[in-house]
Amino acid sequence: MSCQNLVSGELTDEQLRASLEAVKALDKSLDFLISLSPDARKHMIKLRADHVDFVHQMKSVCNQQPDFLPRQFELAEFDLDVALSSQLEQLETAISNFARRVEDTMMGVRSDMYAGALEAYNYLRIAK
């Protein structure tokens, strides 16, 4: 093999199958997840980082003084959204870190593959 060896590992068919099933199980367990079209993403109102405190302040005010809210305002749903956002943020961080490691490993394996192919090609040229 080439002198470069960033990644050395083996993924058995059983490990791959179990990993894919785990991802499917995670997706299924979060049955409220949605998929947005590019157009929907473009047109929806977005929470900027500098507005997070505002949301939490409004949640606090609404829960302390719910009488000023009209009946159609669903305070319980608002509370659920704020809590879910916090929980999903933790999950997103964990999944992003994992995805980055998979991506980095894939990049390393492909680099090793290409370095090996180039080295083999050079040996083939010398042998001729």
N, C-alpha and C positions, 0 to 999 in steps of 0.2 A: 504494500500500500504506500501511498505517498507519504512524504515527511510531515505533511499537515494532517492532523487528526483532532479536530475540534470536538467532535462528538463520536462516542463509541457506545452503541447501545443496540438493543434488539427489541422490537415490539412484536410479541407473538400474536397470532390470529385471535387467541382467546383474550389477551389483554386489549387488543383493539376492539373486539366485540363488546367486552365488559365496559370499556371506556365510552363507546358510543351509546350503549344502553344507559350508562350513568348520566350522560348528557341529555338523553331523551327523558329519563326519569325526572331530572331537574326541570326541564322545560314543562313536563306534564304537571309537576307539583306546583308550578307557578301559573295556574290556568287563567290568570287575569292579564297575562302579558299580551301586549298588542303589537301590531306591525303598522307602521305609518308609511303612507306613500310619500314620495319626495315633495309633492304638492302640499300635502297636509303638514309636513314638517316645515315647509317654507312659510305657511300662512298662520300657524298657531302662535299664540302668545307664549313667550319664552321667559323663564325665570333667569335673570342674570345673578351672578354671585353677589353683587352688591344689594340685591333685593331680598336675600334670604332672611336677614334680620327683620325686615319689614313684615314678611309673611308670619314669622314667629310672634312678633309684637301684635299683629292683628288677630292671630289665633288666641293669644292671651286675653286681649281686650274683648273679643267675641265671647269667650268662655266666662269672663267675669261679668259682662253686661249683655247677655243675650237678648234682652228686651228691645234693644234698638234695631235688631235685625228683622226684616220682613219674614213672614211665615214661609215663603217659598225658598228662602236661603237655608240650605241643608248644612247646619253647623256640624252635625255628626259626620257627614261625608267630608267636609273640610278638614276636620280633625283627623279622619282616616287618611286623607291624602297627605297631610303633613307627616304623619307617623310612617306611612308607607314610603315616602320619599327618603326619609332617614334610613330606613331598613334597606331599601334598594341601593342606596349609595354604598353601604357596606358590601353588599353582594356584588355590585358593579366593580368596586375596587378589587375584590378578590378574583373575580372572573377576568378582569383586565390584566391583572398581574399574571395569572395563569396563561392567558392568551398570548401575552408578550413572551413568556418563556417558551411556549410552543413555537411561536413565530421565530424567535432567536435560534431555537434548536433546529428548526427547518432550514433557516439560513445557513447555519453551521454545517448541517449535513449536506446541503447542496453545494456549499463551498468545498467541503471534503471530496464530494463526488467529482466536481469539476477539476480540482487539483489533481486527483487520482487519474482522471482521464487525460489531462495534459501531460502528466508524468509518463503514463503508459504510451502516449503518442510519441513523446521524445525518445523513449526506449526503442519504439518501433522504427523511428527514423534512423537511429544509430545502428540498429541491427541490419538495416538495408544497406 
